[in-house]
Amino acid sequence: MKVLQVIPSMARSYGGPSVALAQTQEIFQDLGIESVVVTTRDTREGALTWESSERLRLFERQWPFFYFFSRPLDIWLNENIRNFDIVHIHSLFSFPALVAGRYARKYQIPYLIEPFGTMDEFCMKRHWIRKKFYFEMLERKSLNGAKYVRAVSLSEKEELSRFKLRSKCVVIPLGVRIIPDQRVLKSGVGSSEKSNVKKILYLSRIDPKKGLKLLLGAINLLAKKRQDFKLVIAGGGRASYVERIKKEAMSLGISNQIAFVGEVGGDYKKKLLEDADIFVLPSYRENFGIAVAEALEAGCSVIVSREVAIAREIKEASAGLVISLEVRSIYEALDELLNNDQLRIQMAIRAKKMVGEKFDLDKNTRELAGIYETMRK
């Protein structure tokens, strides 16, 4: 089976969609699925999450850059889309997604769309007049023409139900690759084996959506009570906003409690997760939260906002703390976990069980492959 994956960008700075697709490519190969990724490239975005000369097609982007427009990609899709059995479109409100759907319908290639949070209420409110017009004129037709729409969480499926689409919606979560022999349970110490300082890790894009200003406010309260912690902020973002967050930390007088390490990946990212005692993501909206699943698998105690889509599963499994988007709520959760080693150990045990049951990437990718097979019939 040949599957064409169409995504606006595979840059690491693009966040969740590119990370998720990169993680599944090796699994597809193991399953005997020939999966080829086509995407646009702007060198200003930085490093890619995945590179393969054989299974990755990069097309230079032209103006308007924010729309991921690429005339060469348009031409390639028109000439080559018929060589594939299935088309999987990742994300919406972009040129690659629009033309992929159009050519798939033109040449009668079955396709699946994965909105990846672009249709949730938080995202739709941004430039809502323009988005509503664009959606009704273009995206609704593309979505209704899809064989399936994939939601990556129950929360996202509920968001999608508002649009009353004709296509069938299936929930197939994302996840992490689980290697049982390497799953080390933390005894609540992380880096604390060598010192009394516990590490709190924020690992995500540095973006207003992620609630970093709230987190800084909570760290400010925490620093007035105790000094036995360090916040590590890992992730890239617009230079102007990163600078604004750093200035905010300086103005609060908490710069000494924070380490900004920039965009991370590979072994360094793995080490940050292994060293962390607590992982925190007070996001205003996450339609899944891959970094959260990675933290759960790594044995971190997690603190997430209710707006993180898998917060429901975390709360039901008692695998972490779910907070409201308030400085005080974040502060109290951090203080509670810093004070209670035993609670962090118990959460880590429950988290690993939950990840194995619900967020095993190999298992979930096999389920997706089953949907591909259904689409061919």
FENNOR-V854125 format. One record per residue. N is the residue number from 1. PHI is phi as a letter, one per 40 degrees, with the letter a starting at -180 (none if undefined). BURIAL is 1 if it has 24 or more other ideal C-beta (glycine too) atoms within 12 Angstrom, else 0. Layout:
BEGIN
N/PHI/BURIAL
N/PHI/BURIAL
END
This chain:
BEGIN
1/none/1
2/b/0
3/b/1
4/b/1
5/c/1
6/b/1
7/a/1
8/d/1
9/a/1
10/b/1
11/c/1
12/d/1
13/c/1
14/c/1
15/g/1
16/d/1
17/d/1
18/c/1
19/c/1
20/c/1
21/c/1
22/d/1
23/c/1
24/c/1
25/c/1
26/c/0
27/c/1
28/d/1
29/c/0
30/c/0
31/c/0
32/g/0
33/c/1
34/c/0
35/b/1
36/b/1
37/b/1
38/b/1
39/a/1
40/b/1
41/b/1
42/b/1
43/d/0
44/c/0
45/c/1
46/g/1
47/c/0
48/c/1
49/c/1
50/a/1
51/b/0
52/a/0
53/c/0
54/c/0
55/b/1
56/b/1
57/b/1
58/b/1
59/b/1
60/c/0
61/c/1
62/b/0
63/c/0
64/c/0
65/c/0
66/c/0
67/c/1
68/f/1
69/c/1
70/a/1
71/c/0
72/c/1
73/c/1
74/d/1
75/c/0
76/c/1
77/c/1
78/c/0
79/c/0
80/b/1
81/c/1
82/c/0
83/c/0
84/b/1
85/c/1
86/b/1
87/b/1
88/b/1
89/b/1
90/b/1
91/g/1
92/b/1
93/f/1
94/a/1
95/c/1
96/d/1
97/c/1
98/c/1
99/c/1
100/c/1
101/c/1
102/c/1
103/c/1
104/c/1
105/c/1
106/d/0
107/b/0
108/f/0
109/c/1
110/c/1
111/b/1
112/b/1
113/b/1
114/b/1
115/c/1
116/f/1
117/g/1
118/c/1
119/b/1
120/c/1
121/c/0
122/c/1
123/c/1
124/c/1
125/c/0
126/c/0
127/f/0
128/c/0
129/c/0
130/c/0
131/c/1
132/c/0
133/c/0
134/c/1
135/c/1
136/c/0
137/c/0
138/b/1
139/c/1
140/d/1
141/c/0
142/c/1
143/c/1
144/c/1
145/c/1
146/c/1
147/c/1
148/a/1
149/b/1
150/c/1
151/c/1
152/c/1
153/a/1
154/c/1
155/c/1
156/c/1
157/d/1
158/c/0
159/c/1
160/c/1
161/c/0
162/c/0
163/c/1
164/f/0
165/c/1
166/c/0
167/c/1
168/c/0
169/b/1
170/b/1
171/b/1
172/b/1
173/c/1
174/c/1
175/i/1
176/b/1
177/c/1
178/b/1
179/b/0
180/d/0
181/c/0
182/b/0
183/c/0
184/c/0
185/c/1
186/c/1
187/c/0
188/g/1
189/b/1
190/f/1
191/c/1
192/c/1
193/c/0
194/b/0
195/a/0
196/c/0
197/c/1
198/c/1
199/b/1
200/b/1
201/b/1
202/b/1
203/b/1
204/a/1
205/c/1
206/c/1
207/a/1
208/d/0
209/c/1
210/c/1
211/g/1
212/c/1
213/c/1
214/c/1
215/c/1
216/c/1
217/c/1
218/c/1
219/c/1
220/c/1
221/c/1
222/c/1
223/c/1
224/c/0
225/b/0
226/a/0
227/b/0
228/c/0
229/a/1
230/a/1
231/c/1
232/b/1
233/b/1
234/b/1
235/i/1
236/b/1
237/i/1
238/d/0
239/d/0
240/c/0
241/c/0
242/d/1
243/c/0
244/c/0
245/c/1
246/c/1
247/c/0
248/c/1
249/c/1
250/c/0
251/c/0
252/c/1
253/g/0
254/b/1
255/d/0
256/c/0
257/c/1
258/b/1
259/b/1
260/c/1
261/b/1
262/g/1
263/c/1
264/b/1
265/a/1
266/f/0
267/c/0
268/c/0
269/c/1
270/c/0
271/c/0
272/c/1
273/c/1
274/c/1
275/c/1
276/c/1
277/c/1
278/b/1
279/b/1
280/b/1
281/a/1
282/c/1
283/c/1
284/c/1
285/a/1
286/b/1
287/c/1
288/a/1
289/h/1
290/c/1
291/c/1
292/c/1
293/c/1
294/c/1
295/c/1
296/c/1
297/c/1
298/c/1
299/g/1
300/c/1
301/c/1
302/b/1
303/b/1
304/b/1
305/c/1
306/c/1
307/c/1
308/c/1
309/d/1
310/c/1
311/c/1
312/d/1
313/c/1
314/c/1
315/c/0
316/c/0
317/c/1
318/f/0
319/b/1
320/i/1
321/b/1
322/b/1
323/b/1
324/c/0
325/c/1
326/b/0
327/d/1
328/c/0
329/c/1
330/c/1
331/d/1
332/c/0
333/c/1
334/c/1
335/c/1
336/c/0
337/c/1
338/c/1
339/c/0
340/b/0
341/c/0
342/c/0
343/c/1
344/c/1
345/c/0
346/c/1
347/c/1
348/c/1
349/c/1
350/c/1
351/c/1
352/c/1
353/c/1
354/c/1
355/c/1
356/c/1
357/c/0
358/b/1
359/b/1
360/c/1
361/c/1
362/c/1
363/c/1
364/c/1
365/c/1
366/c/0
367/c/1
368/c/1
369/c/1
370/c/0
371/c/1
372/d/1
373/c/0
374/c/0
375/c/1
376/c/0
377/c/0
END
